[in-house]
């Protein structure tokens, strides 16, 4: 199934894109999704931490993805 991934901050900088599409297996959890994403895009290993939102709601590693979900990778931000 296809999942749209939105990238923000340093994640977008690392991949030189603000979005991508990834195909995952049915009943894929966020945990499995993150492992697969890192395997396909090893530059993301440079992120020390990030939050994940699915369809604009923060999700934990046990959340199960559905076809056409939109996943956002949200790295920590700082400002001043």
DOMINU-220430 format. One line per field, with one value per atom (N, C-alpha, C, O, CB): residue number from 1; residue in one letter; atom name; x, y, z. Coordinates in steps of 0.05 Angstrom, whole numbers, plus 32768, in hexadecimal, padded with zeros to 4 digits. Glycine has a CB too. Layout:
BEGIN
seq <- [NUM  ...] $
type <- [A  ...] $
atom <- [CA  ...] $
east <- [X  ...] $
north <- [Y  ...] $
up <- [Z  ...] $
//
This chain:
BEGIN
seq <- [1  1  1  1  1  2  2  2  2  2  3  3  3  3  3  4  4  4  4  4  5  5  5  5  5  6  6  6  6  6  7  7  7  7  7  8  8  8  8  8  9  9  9  9  9  10  10  10  10  10  11  11  11  11  11  12  12  12  12  12  13  13  13  13  13  14  14  14  14  14  15  15  15  15  15  16  16  16  16  16  17  17  17  17  17  18  18  18  18  18  19  19  19  19  19  20  20  20  20  20  21  21  21  21  21  22  22  22  22  22  23  23  23  23  23  24  24  24  24  24  25  25  25  25  25  26  26  26  26  26  27  27  27  27  27  28  28  28  28  28  29  29  29  29  29  30  30  30  30  30  31  31  31  31  31  32  32  32  32  32  33  33  33  33  33  34  34  34  34  34  35  35  35  35  35  36  36  36  36  36  37  37  37  37  37  38  38  38  38  38  39  39  39  39  39  40  40  40  40  40  41  41  41  41  41  42  42  42  42  42  43  43  43  43  43  44  44  44  44  44  45  45  45  45  45  46  46  46  46  46  47  47  47  47  47  48  48  48  48  48  49  49  49  49  49  50  50  50  50  50  51  51  51  51  51  52  52  52  52  52  53  53  53  53  53  54  54  54  54  54  55  55  55  55  55  56  56  56  56  56  57  57  57  57  57  58  58  58  58  58  59  59  59  59  59  60  60  60  60  60  61  61  61  61  61  62  62  62  62  62  63  63  63  63  63  64  64  64  64  64  65  65  65  65  65  66  66  66  66  66  67  67  67  67  67  68  68  68  68  68  69  69  69  69  69  70  70  70  70  70  71  71  71  71  71  72  72  72  72  72  73  73  73  73  73  74  74  74  74  74  75  75  75  75  75  76  76  76  76  76  77  77  77  77  77  78  78  78  78  78  79  79  79  79  79  80  80  80  80  80] $
type <- [X  X  X  X  X  X  X  X  X  X  X  X  X  X  X  X  X  X  X  X  X  X  X  X  X  X  X  X  X  X  X  X  X  X  X  X  X  X  X  X  X  X  X  X  X  X  X  X  X  X  X  X  X  X  X  X  X  X  X  X  X  X  X  X  X  X  X  X  X  X  X  X  X  X  X  X  X  X  X  X  X  X  X  X  X  X  X  X  X  X  X  X  X  X  X  X  X  X  X  X  X  X  X  X  X  X  X  X  X  X  X  X  X  X  X  X  X  X  X  X  X  X  X  X  X  X  X  X  X  X  X  X  X  X  X  X  X  X  X  X  X  X  X  X  X  X  X  X  X  X  X  X  X  X  X  X  X  X  X  X  X  X  X  X  X  X  X  X  X  X  X  X  X  X  X  X  X  X  X  X  X  X  X  X  X  X  X  X  X  X  X  X  X  X  X  X  X  X  X  X  X  X  X  X  X  X  X  X  X  X  X  X  X  X  X  X  X  X  X  X  X  X  X  X  X  X  X  X  X  X  X  X  X  X  X  X  X  X  X  X  X  X  X  X  X  X  X  X  X  X  X  X  X  X  X  X  X  X  X  X  X  X  X  X  X  X  X  X  X  X  X  X  X  X  X  X  X  X  X  X  X  X  X  X  X  X  X  X  X  X  X  X  X  X  X  X  X  X  X  X  X  X  X  X  X  X  X  X  X  X  X  X  X  X  X  X  X  X  X  X  X  X  X  X  X  X  X  X  X  X  X  X  X  X  X  X  X  X  X  X  X  X  X  X  X  X  X  X  X  X  X  X  X  X  X  X  X  X  X  X  X  X  X  X  X  X  X  X  X  X  X  X  X  X  X  X  X  X  X  X  X  X  X  X  X  X  X  X  X  X  X  X  X  X  X  X  X  X  X  X] $
atom <- [N  CA  C  O  CB  N  CA  C  O  CB  N  CA  C  O  CB  N  CA  C  O  CB  N  CA  C  O  CB  N  CA  C  O  CB  N  CA  C  O  CB  N  CA  C  O  CB  N  CA  C  O  CB  N  CA  C  O  CB  N  CA  C  O  CB  N  CA  C  O  CB  N  CA  C  O  CB  N  CA  C  O  CB  N  CA  C  O  CB  N  CA  C  O  CB  N  CA  C  O  CB  N  CA  C  O  CB  N  CA  C  O  CB  N  CA  C  O  CB  N  CA  C  O  CB  N  CA  C  O  CB  N  CA  C  O  CB  N  CA  C  O  CB  N  CA  C  O  CB  N  CA  C  O  CB  N  CA  C  O  CB  N  CA  C  O  CB  N  CA  C  O  CB  N  CA  C  O  CB  N  CA  C  O  CB  N  CA  C  O  CB  N  CA  C  O  CB  N  CA  C  O  CB  N  CA  C  O  CB  N  CA  C  O  CB  N  CA  C  O  CB  N  CA  C  O  CB  N  CA  C  O  CB  N  CA  C  O  CB  N  CA  C  O  CB  N  CA  C  O  CB  N  CA  C  O  CB  N  CA  C  O  CB  N  CA  C  O  CB  N  CA  C  O  CB  N  CA  C  O  CB  N  CA  C  O  CB  N  CA  C  O  CB  N  CA  C  O  CB  N  CA  C  O  CB  N  CA  C  O  CB  N  CA  C  O  CB  N  CA  C  O  CB  N  CA  C  O  CB  N  CA  C  O  CB  N  CA  C  O  CB  N  CA  C  O  CB  N  CA  C  O  CB  N  CA  C  O  CB  N  CA  C  O  CB  N  CA  C  O  CB  N  CA  C  O  CB  N  CA  C  O  CB  N  CA  C  O  CB  N  CA  C  O  CB  N  CA  C  O  CB  N  CA  C  O  CB  N  CA  C  O  CB  N  CA  C  O  CB  N  CA  C  O  CB  N  CA  C  O  CB  N  CA  C  O  CB  N  CA  C  O  CB  N  CA  C  O  CB  N  CA  C  O  CB  N  CA  C  O  CB  N  CA  C  O  CB  N  CA  C  O  CB  N  CA  C  O  CB] $
east <- [8011  8000  8012  8028  7FED  8007  8017  8011  7FFA  8011  8027  8025  8034  804B  8032  8027  8035  8043  8038  8020  805C  806C  8073  807E  8086  806C  8073  808C  808D  805B  809F  80B8  80BA  80B5  80D0  80C3  80C6  80E2  80F0  80B1  80EA  8104  811B  811E  8102  812C  8145  813F  814F  8156  8128  8121  811E  8128  8107  8111  810E  8129  812F  80FA  813A  8155  8166  8173  8163  8165  8175  816D  817F  8172  8153  814A  8146  813E  8131  814A  8147  812B  8128  815C  8117  80FB  80E9  80F1  80F5  80D1  80BE  80AA  8098  80B1  80AB  8099  80A3  80B5  807C  8099  809F  8089  8078  80BB  8089  8075  8084  8098  8062  8079  8086  8071  805A  8094  8078  8066  806D  8084  8067  8059  805D  8049  8035  805B  804D  803B  8022  8022  8049  800D  7FF4  7FFA  800C  7FDE  7FEB  7FEE  800A  8013  7FE8  8016  8031  802E  801D  803E  803E  803E  8051  8061  8045  804F  8061  807E  8090  8059  8081  809C  80A8  80BF  809A  8099  80A2  80A6  80BA  808E  8094  8097  80B1  80BF  807F  80B8  80D0  80E9  80FC  80D2  80E9  80FF  8102  8118  80FB  80EC  80EC  80F5  8105  80D1  80EC  80F3  8111  811E  80E3  811D  8139  814A  815F  8141  813F  814D  814E  8162  813F  8138  8136  8143  814D  8119  8144  814F  8163  815C  8138  817A  818D  8196  81A1  81A5  8193  819A  818A  8193  8196  8172  8162  816D  8164  8146  8182  818F  819C  81A2  81A4  81A0  81AC  8199  81A1  81B6  8180  816C  816F  816D  814F  8173  8176  815A  8158  8184  8146  812B  8117  811E  8126  80FF  80E9  80CF  80CD  80ED  80BA  809F  8092  809A  808E  807E  806F  8052  8046  8073  8046  8029  801D  8029  8023  8006  7FF7  7FDD  7FCD  7FF2  7FD9  7FC0  7FBC  7FA6  7FA8  7FD2  7FD2  7FCE  7FC7  7FBE  7FD2  7FD0  7FE9  7FF1  7FB6  7FF5  800E  8008  7FF2  8019  801B  8017  802F  8046  8012  802A  8040  8048  803C  8038  805D  8068  8054  8058  8080  803F  802C  8015  8006  8021  8013  7FFD  8000  8017  7FFD  7FEA  7FEA  7FE2  7FCE  7FD7  7FF1  7FEC  7FD7  7FD4  8006  7FC8  7FB4  7FBB  7FC9  7F98  7FB1  7FB5  7FAF  7F9B  7FA3  7FC0  7FBE  7FC0  7FB9  7FA3  7FCB  7FD0  7FE6  7FF6  7FD9  7FE6  7FFB  800B  8000  7FEF  8025  8036  8049  8055  8047  804B  805D  8074  806F  804E  808C  80A4  80AA  80AF  80BD  80A9  80AC  80C4  80C2  8092  80DB  80F2  80EF  80DE  810C  80FF  80FD  8104  8114  8110  80F8  80FE  8108  8101  80E5  8117  8120  811D  811C  813D  811C  8119  8123  812C  80FC  8121  812B  811F  8125  8149] $
north <- [7FE8  8000  8019  8018  8000  802E  8047  805B  8060  8053  8066  807A  8093  8091  806F  80AA  80C3  80CD  80CC  80D9  80D5  80DE  80FC  8104  80CD  810C  8128  812C  8122  813A  813B  813F  815D  816F  8137  8162  817D  8181  816E  8183  819A  81A1  8193  8190  819D  8189  817B  8162  815B  8174  8155  813D  8145  8136  8130  815B  8164  816C  8167  817C  8179  8181  8169  8169  8192  8154  813C  812E  8124  8129  812D  811F  8131  8128  810F  814B  815F  815D  8160  815B  8159  8157  815C  8158  813B  8165  8169  8153  8153  8184  8140  8129  8112  8115  8131  80FA  80E3  80CF  80D2  80D7  80BA  80A5  808B  8085  80A3  807B  8062  804C  8050  8063  8035  801E  800C  8005  800F  8005  7FF3  7FDD  7FDD  8003  7FC9  7FB2  7FB9  7FCD  7F9A  7FAA  7FAE  7FAA  7F9B  7F9B  7FB8  7FB7  7FBF  7FB6  7F9B  7FD1  7FDB  7FEE  8000  7FE9  7FEA  7FFD  8014  8012  7FEE  8029  803F  8035  803E  8056  8023  8019  800C  8011  8004  7FFA  7FED  8001  7FFF  7FD7  8014  8029  8038  803D  803D  8040  804F  803F  8049  8058  8025  8014  8012  8014  7FF8  800F  800D  8028  8028  8005  803E  8058  805D  8067  806E  8055  8059  8047  804E  8053  802F  801D  8029  8027  8001  8035  8040  805C  8063  8043  806A  8085  8088  8095  809B  807C  807C  8097  809A  806C  80AC  80C7  80CF  80E0  80DB  80C3  80CA  80C0  80C7  80BF  80AF  80A6  80BD  80BB  8090  80D4  80EB  80FA  810C  80FE  80F2  80FE  80F1  80D9  80FC  8101  80F5  80ED  80D9  8108  80FC  80F5  8104  8118  80FC  80FA  8107  80FB  80E4  8104  810B  8102  80F9  8102  8119  80E8  80DF  80E5  80E0  80C0  80F1  80F6  80E7  80E6  8115  80DC  80CF  80DE  80E0  80B0  80E8  80F7  810D  8112  80E5  811C  8134  812E  8140  8147  8115  810E  80FF  80EB  80FD  8107  80F9  80DC  80D5  8106  80CB  80AE  80A1  80AB  80A2  808C  807D  8066  8061  8073  8057  8042  802B  801B  8037  8028  8012  8018  8006  800B  8031  8038  8029  8025  8057  8020  8011  8024  8032  7FF9  8023  8034  8027  800F  8039  8039  8030  803C  8050  8038  8030  8039  8057  8061  802A  8066  8082  8094  80AC  8088  8089  809A  80AE  80A9  8089  80C5  80D9  80DA  80E0  80F5  80D3  80D3  80EA  80F0  80B8  80F9  8110  8109  8100  8129  810F  810C  8128  813A  8100  812B  8146  8146  813D  814E  8151  8152  8168  817A  8157  8167  817D  8198  8199  8177  81AD  81C7  81D9  81D4  81D4  81EC  8200  821C  821F  81FB  822F  824A  825E  8257  824F  8276  828A  82A5  82B8  828B] $
up <- [8000  8000  8000  8009  8018  7FF6  7FF2  8009  8010  7FD7  8013  8028  801F  8015  8043  8022  801B  8035  804B  8011  8031  8048  8044  802F  804A  8058  8057  8069  807F  8061  805F  806D  8075  8065  805C  808D  8097  80A2  80AA  80AD  80A3  80AF  80A4  808B  80CD  80B6  80AD  809D  808C  80C5  80A1  8091  8074  8063  809C  806E  8053  8047  8030  8051  8058  804F  8048  8033  8064  8058  8053  8039  802B  806B  8033  801B  8004  7FEE  8021  8008  7FF3  7FE6  7FCE  7FDE  7FF7  7FEE  8006  801D  7FE1  8001  8017  8019  802A  8015  8006  8007  7FF7  7FE5  7FFD  7FFC  7FED  7FF1  8003  7FF4  7FE0  7FE3  7FE8  7FDB  7FCA  7FFA  8001  8001  800A  801C  7FF7  7FF7  800F  8012  7FDC  801F  8036  8035  8026  8050  8046  8047  8057  8066  8054  8053  8062  8080  8087  8059  8091  80AE  80B8  80CC  80B7  80A9  80B0  80C8  80C7  8098  80DC  80F3  80EE  80DC  810D  80FD  80FB  8101  80F3  810F  8114  8119  8101  80F9  8130  80F3  80DB  80C5  80B6  80D2  80C2  80AE  80B2  809E  80B0  80CA  80CF  80C8  80BC  80EC  80CE  80C7  80A8  809E  80D2  809A  807D  8071  805E  8072  807C  8072  8074  8062  8080  808B  8090  807D  8074  80AC  8077  8065  8049  803B  8065  8041  8026  8024  800E  801D  803A  803A  8052  8065  803B  8050  8067  8070  8086  805F  805F  8068  8081  8090  8052  8084  809B  80B5  80CB  8097  80B4  80CC  80DB  80F2  80C5  80CD  80D9  80EC  80FA  80C4  80EB  80FD  8118  811A  80F2  812D  8148  8153  8162  815B  814C  8154  8143  8136  8172  8142  8134  813C  8145  8115  813A  813F  8125  810F  814D  8128  8110  8114  8129  810C  80FF  80FF  80E7  80D2  80FE  80EC  80D7  80D3  80E6  80DD  80BB  80B5  80CA  80D4  80B5  80CF  80E0  80FE  810D  80D7  8106  8123  812B  811D  8128  8140  8149  814E  8158  8163  8147  8149  8156  8153  812D  8165  8172  8160  814B  818E  8168  8158  8153  8141  8165  8163  8160  814D  8147  817B  8145  8132  8118  810E  812D  810D  80F3  80DD  80DE  80F5  80C7  80B0  809E  809D  80A0  8090  807D  8061  8060  8086  804D  8031  8030  803A  801D  8022  801D  8036  8035  8011  804C  8063  805C  804A  807C  8069  8066  8080  8095  805F  807E  8096  8094  8080  8097  80AA  80AC  80BF  80D5  80B5  80B6  80C8  80D2  80C2  80B9  80EC  80F8  810B  8122  8108  8102  8113  8128  8125  8103  813D  8151  8144  8131  8169  814E  8144  815B  8172  8136  8154  8167  815B  8143  8171  816B  8161  8175  818B  8159  816E  8181  817B  818A  8180] $
//
